[in-house]
Amino acid sequence: MQPSRERQSSIFFLMLLLAAVPLHQASPWTVLWAAPAILIAAVLIAWAAESAQFFIAQGFALAILAWLQTLPEFAVEAVLAWKQQVPLLLANLTGALLLLTGFGWPMIYYTAARAHRKKTGKSLDVIHLPKEHSVEVVGLAVPLVYMFFVYWKASLDLIDAVVLVVIYSVYLAILSRMPPEEPDAIDELELIPRTIVKAKPLVRTAVIAALFIAGGALIYYSAEPFLGGLLALSTAIGIPSFVFIQYVAPFVSEFPEIASTYYWARTVTGAPMALMNMVSSNINQWTLLVAMLPVVYSLSRGEVSSIPLDSQQSLELLMTLAQALVGLLFLMNMELAWWEAGALMGLFLAQFAFSPTPYATEAHWVVTIVYFLWAGVEVARIVASKEAPRAFVQFSEMWRAHVVRR
């Protein structure tokens, strides 16, 4: 006898998340143990990535870190896709991406600027990115171009999933060919990662692997109970589900990135690594996370299916793409300046403030238009300079030095 569809759904759901407490049964008190678990996980995988950068390319280590950090986001989206909550799928995705770029990037700058002023008494005007990080900057451009196509056709299907996975695979392959960090930078590490790096090779490898596995497992097991606890809390205090999924849940699911990047940004010298951690998370979510949605959705329906985008989801996707485009253009000169961080934060707060109100749609259209106008100004500045963007020039150099010549 074949198991019922309901039984198949339950088995797949349990295999997917390995979580003991279903969302609808979670208590608000679940947050009290799940939140510390996610915080501890963020610190563990931050130590692992910081240590691993001296033995593999830093960008590759950050890509692994970003994947582990986004496990909560993958868990949230997998639950929504499996339960066929189509109106909420892009709510969570766009909310998380808006948060990363509009809040996460500026937070890195302001954390580093504050630490820099405290140490030196001088202001930090810009965060300079080393040329090897041109791979991440250029790597962000490719999925954004494809996602504009997804917006245009107003659907997400298995073909899109294949294309996005290929994009991420190529990006990861290029990162794997980049050189590791110079040994001279080891002494700049804090005690625990410095001790790991200086340990014997066998011990070092085992500890780094154990930290990655332990951190990933903690996030994997804690994410769904944490979301369930917050959902129960939001119901208790009357927060609408769409607003909760778009703006409350991402603060939870993106918490590992925020914790790791704050940990690095406060050292000032680690600010570029912190920023690239965020960019890696952006790339990860624009590719693998988006690709997962039609796969899980089709499995849930038991047939090949595309996810239609209604007018609200299309607007949220367009606004998120517009914000990402502006952020990408800011990084084209391999810097993030104070005013660029301020612009991203200001526009994020503007759309965030109007989201729970009856004027959310109008406000989001206005913010989207402002993003595109700003992007136009940035493109005009690049054209007027009559020089190729620094990110493309440095990417070309890294490509010739570490990919073509191998």
C-alpha positions in Angstrom: 0.0 0.0 0.0 1.3 3.5 -0.9 1.5 5.9 2.0 -0.9 8.8 1.8 0.1 12.2 0.5 -0.1 13.6 4.0 2.2 10.9 5.4 4.7 11.5 2.5 4.6 15.3 3.3 5.3 14.6 7.0 8.2 12.3 6.2 9.8 14.7 3.7 9.3 17.6 6.1 11.1 15.8 8.9 13.9 14.7 6.6 14.3 18.2 5.3 14.5 20.0 8.6 15.2 17.3 11.2 13.2 19.5 13.6 11.2 18.1 16.5 8.7 20.9 17.0 6.4 21.8 14.1 5.8 25.5 13.6 2.2 25.5 14.7 3.1 23.7 18.0 6.0 26.0 19.0 5.9 28.1 22.1 7.1 31.7 22.3 9.4 30.4 25.0 11.3 28.4 22.4 13.1 31.6 21.5 14.9 31.5 24.8 17.0 28.5 23.9 17.0 28.8 20.1 18.4 32.3 20.1 21.5 31.5 22.2 22.1 28.4 20.1 22.1 30.4 16.9 24.5 33.0 18.4 26.9 30.3 19.5 26.7 28.8 16.1 27.6 32.1 14.5 30.7 32.5 16.6 31.9 28.9 15.9 31.6 29.2 12.2 33.2 32.7 12.3 36.2 31.2 14.0 36.3 28.4 11.5 36.2 30.7 8.5 38.7 33.1 9.9 41.1 30.3 10.5 40.5 28.6 7.1 41.3 31.7 5.1 45.0 31.0 5.6 44.8 27.6 3.9 42.2 28.2 1.2 41.1 31.3 -0.6 39.4 33.8 1.8 36.5 34.2 -0.6 36.0 30.5 -0.8 36.0 30.2 3.0 33.5 33.1 3.1 31.3 31.3 0.6 31.2 28.2 2.8 30.5 30.4 5.8 27.7 32.2 4.0 26.1 28.9 3.1 26.2 27.7 6.7 24.9 31.1 8.0 22.0 31.0 5.6 20.8 27.6 6.8 18.0 29.3 8.9 16.9 31.2 5.8 16.9 28.0 3.7 14.9 26.3 6.5 12.3 29.1 6.5 11.9 29.1 2.7 11.8 25.3 2.5 8.9 25.2 5.0 7.0 27.9 3.1 7.7 26.2 -0.3 6.7 22.7 1.0 3.5 24.1 2.5 2.9 25.9 -0.8 2.6 29.3 0.8 3.2 31.0 -2.5 2.2 34.6 -1.4 4.8 34.4 1.4 7.7 32.8 -0.5 9.2 36.0 -1.8 8.1 37.9 1.3 10.8 36.1 3.3 13.4 36.1 0.5 13.1 39.8 -0.4 12.9 40.8 3.3 16.1 38.9 4.0 18.0 40.4 1.0 16.7 43.9 1.8 18.0 43.5 5.4 21.4 42.2 4.3 22.1 45.1 1.9 20.1 47.9 3.6 21.0 47.2 7.2 23.9 44.7 7.1 26.3 46.6 4.8 25.9 50.0 6.6 26.2 48.2 10.0 29.6 46.9 9.0 30.8 50.4 8.0 29.5 52.1 11.1 30.9 49.4 13.4 34.3 49.7 11.8 34.1 53.5 11.8 33.3 53.6 15.5 36.2 51.2 16.3 38.6 53.1 14.1 37.8 56.5 15.8 38.1 54.8 19.2 41.6 53.5 18.3 43.0 56.4 16.3 40.8 59.4 17.0 40.3 59.8 13.2 37.3 59.2 11.0 37.0 56.2 8.6 35.8 57.6 5.3 35.7 54.4 3.3 36.2 50.6 3.6 38.7 49.6 1.0 38.4 46.1 -0.5 41.4 44.1 -1.5 41.5 43.2 -5.2 40.9 39.5 -4.6 37.4 40.5 -3.5 36.6 41.7 -7.0 35.4 38.1 -7.6 32.6 38.5 -5.1 31.6 42.0 -6.5 31.5 40.8 -10.1 29.9 37.5 -8.9 27.0 39.5 -7.5 26.3 41.1 -10.8 25.5 37.8 -12.7 22.6 36.5 -10.7 21.1 40.0 -10.5 21.0 40.2 -14.3 19.2 36.8 -14.4 16.8 37.7 -11.7 15.7 40.8 -13.7 14.6 38.2 -16.3 12.7 36.2 -13.6 10.9 39.5 -12.7 10.1 40.1 -16.3 8.5 36.7 -16.8 6.8 36.8 -13.4 7.4 33.2 -12.5 10.1 30.9 -11.1 10.5 27.4 -12.5 12.9 24.5 -12.6 14.8 25.9 -15.6 15.6 29.0 -13.5 16.8 26.7 -10.7 19.2 25.0 -13.0 20.6 28.3 -14.4 21.1 29.7 -10.9 22.8 26.6 -9.6 25.2 26.7 -12.6 25.9 30.4 -11.9 26.8 29.6 -8.3 28.9 26.6 -9.3 31.0 28.7 -11.7 31.4 31.4 -9.0 32.5 28.9 -6.4 35.0 27.3 -8.9 36.6 30.7 -9.6 36.8 31.4 -5.8 38.5 28.1 -5.2 41.4 29.2 -7.5 42.1 32.4 -5.6 45.2 32.4 -3.3 44.9 32.1 0.5 45.7 35.0 2.9 49.3 35.9 3.6 50.8 34.3 6.7 51.9 37.7 8.0 48.3 38.5 8.9 48.1 35.6 11.4 49.3 37.8 14.3 46.3 40.1 13.7 43.8 37.4 14.6 42.2 37.1 18.0 43.3 34.4 20.5 41.1 31.4 19.4 41.5 31.6 15.6 45.2 32.5 16.0 45.7 29.4 18.2 43.9 27.2 15.6 46.0 28.5 12.8 49.3 27.9 14.6 48.3 24.3 15.7 49.7 21.2 14.0 48.2 20.6 10.6 46.2 17.5 11.6 44.8 19.2 14.7 44.2 22.4 12.8 42.2 20.7 10.1 40.2 18.7 12.6 39.3 21.7 14.7 38.3 23.9 11.7 36.1 21.0 10.3 34.6 20.4 13.8 33.8 24.1 14.2 32.1 24.3 10.7 30.1 21.1 11.4 29.1 22.1 15.0 28.1 25.6 13.9 26.1 24.3 10.9 24.4 21.7 13.0 23.4 24.2 15.7 21.9 26.5 13.1 20.2 23.6 11.3 18.5 22.3 14.4 17.7 25.7 16.0 16.3 27.5 13.0 12.8 26.0 12.6 12.1 26.0 16.4 13.3 29.6 16.5 11.0 30.6 13.6 8.1 28.7 15.2 8.6 30.5 18.5 8.7 33.9 16.8 5.6 33.0 14.8 3.7 32.1 18.0 4.9 35.4 19.5 3.8 37.4 16.5 0.4 35.8 16.6 0.1 36.6 20.3 0.8 40.3 19.8 -1.1 40.6 16.5 1.6 41.1 13.8 0.2 40.3 10.3 1.8 37.2 8.8 3.1 38.9 5.7 4.8 41.6 7.7 6.2 39.0 10.1 7.6 36.8 7.3 9.1 39.7 5.4 10.6 41.9 8.2 10.6 39.9 11.5 11.7 36.4 10.4 14.7 37.7 8.4 16.1 39.4 11.5 16.2 35.9 13.0 17.4 34.0 10.0 20.1 36.5 9.1 21.3 36.7 12.7 24.3 34.5 12.1 25.6 36.8 9.4 25.0 39.9 11.5 26.8 38.4 14.5 29.8 37.2 12.4 30.2 40.5 10.5 30.0 42.5 13.7 32.7 40.3 15.2 35.0 41.1 12.2 34.0 44.8 11.6 34.9 45.8 15.2 38.5 44.9 14.4 38.5 47.5 11.5 41.1 45.5 9.5 38.4 42.7 9.3 35.8 45.1 7.9 36.5 44.1 4.2 36.1 40.4 5.2 32.9 41.3 7.0 31.5 43.1 4.0 32.4 40.3 1.7 30.7 37.8 4.1 27.5 39.8 3.5 28.0 39.9 -0.3 28.6 36.2 -0.3 25.4 35.7 1.6 23.6 37.9 -1.0 25.0 35.8 -3.9 24.1 32.6 -2.0 20.5 33.7 -1.6 20.1 35.1 -5.1 21.3 31.7 -6.5 21.0 28.6 -4.3 18.1 29.8 -2.2 16.0 31.0 -5.1 16.8 27.8 -7.0 15.6 25.7 -4.1 12.1 27.2 -4.1 10.7 25.7 -7.4 12.4 22.3 -6.6 10.7 22.0 -3.1 7.5 23.4 -4.4 7.4 20.9 -7.3 8.1 18.0 -4.9 5.3 19.2 -2.6 2.8 19.3 -5.5 4.0 16.0 -6.9 4.5 17.5 -10.4 6.8 19.9 -12.2 5.4 23.3 -11.3 6.4 27.0 -11.6 5.8 29.5 -8.9 3.7 32.4 -10.2 4.5 35.9 -8.9 1.6 38.2 -8.2 1.7 42.0 -8.3 2.8 42.3 -4.7 5.6 39.8 -5.0 6.7 41.3 -8.3 7.0 44.8 -6.7 8.9 43.4 -3.7 11.3 41.6 -6.1 11.8 44.7 -8.2 12.5 46.8 -5.1 15.0 44.3 -3.8 16.7 44.0 -7.2 16.9 47.8 -7.4 18.5 48.0 -4.0 21.0 45.3 -4.9 21.8 47.1 -8.1 22.6 50.3 -6.2 24.7 48.4 -3.7 26.6 46.7 -6.5 27.3 50.0 -8.3 28.6 51.4 -5.0 31.1 48.6 -4.8 32.3 48.9 -8.4 35.2 51.1 -7.2 36.1 48.4 -4.6 35.1 50.8 -1.7 32.1 51.5 0.5 32.0 55.1 1.5 30.3 56.6 4.5 27.7 58.4 2.4 26.9 55.2 0.4 26.4 53.3 3.7 24.1 56.1 4.8 22.1 56.1 1.6 21.5 52.3 1.8 20.4 52.6 5.4 18.2 55.6 4.8 16.3 54.0 2.0 15.9 50.7 3.8 14.5 52.5 6.9 12.1 54.5 4.6 10.5 51.4 3.0 10.6 49.5 6.3 8.7 52.3 8.1 5.9 52.2 5.7 5.6 48.4 5.3 3.1 47.8 8.1 0.9 50.8 6.9 -1.9 51.0 4.3 0.5 53.0 2.2 3.1 50.3 1.8 2.5 49.7 -1.9 2.8 53.4 -2.8 5.9 53.8 -0.5 7.6 50.8 -2.0 7.1 52.1 -5.5 8.5 55.4 -4.6 11.6 53.8 -3.0 12.0 51.5 -6.0 12.0 54.5 -8.3 14.5 56.3 -6.1 16.8 53.3 -6.3 16.7 53.1 -10.1 17.2 56.9 -10.4 20.2 56.6 -8.1 21.5 53.6 -10.1 21.2 55.8 -13.2 23.3 58.5 -11.6 26.0 55.9 -10.6 26.1 54.5 -14.2 26.4 58.0 -15.5 29.3 58.7 -13.2 31.1 55.5 -14.4 30.6 56.4 -18.0 31.7 60.0 -17.4 34.9 58.8 -15.8 35.9 57.0 -19.1 37.5 54.3 -17.2 36.5 50.7 -16.6 35.1 50.1 -13.1 37.9 49.0 -10.8 36.1 45.8 -9.8 36.1 44.6 -13.5 39.8 45.6 -14.0 40.9 43.8 -10.8 38.7 40.8 -11.6 40.4 40.5 -15.0 43.8 40.6 -13.3 42.8 37.9 -10.8 41.4 35.8 -13.6 44.6 36.0 -15.7 46.8 35.3 -12.7 44.9 32.5 -10.9 42.4 30.9 -13.4 43.9 31.1 -16.9 47.5 30.3 -15.9 46.6 27.2 -13.8 
